[in-house]
Amino acid sequence: MTKRLAVSISNYTIEQYDDGEPYGDWRASYEYSGVEATLGGGGRIGWNTDIYDVKDEVEALTPLWVVVVVYGSGDTFGYSTGNSTVAAVCYSEEDAEAVRAAIWEDNKNSHFGQITVGDYSFYNGTWKGYFEDLEGVIVEKVRVEVDNG
């Protein structure tokens, strides 16, 4: 049996520029500022929120370790830095550190696709590509919140 967990990343904007022209120059910079995990109503469903299936034993205040990938992305006209996405939600710090190490190791090759580390599987294409690059991998311990609303 599993439960649904909403994991939301918070970022703040450092810089945002667009010259206003179609296909014009643009740039953006973001800074990762934290993550939260909510059972029940889903937390802040929307931008930068993903839903994960977690073990039925997970409840309020359960510690989890969230692996967040920070990456740059862009196109021919511009580039953004500090983008972030969740690679995995882990039940132990050791598992999260193994995922972090696998991401850095995988970044050394040109492989695109699923990466599996123990019980955790994730797609690496978000931070690997012609315009993409890996900027950092953060492991953050969170305590599960419950949305009773």
Secondary structure by P-SEA (a helix, b strand, c coil): cbbbbbbbbbbbbcbbbbccccccccbbbbbbcbbbbbccccccccccbbbbbbcccccccbbbbbbbbbbccccccccccbbbbbccccccaaaaaaaaaaaaaaaccccccccccccbbbbccccccccccccbbbbbbbccccccc
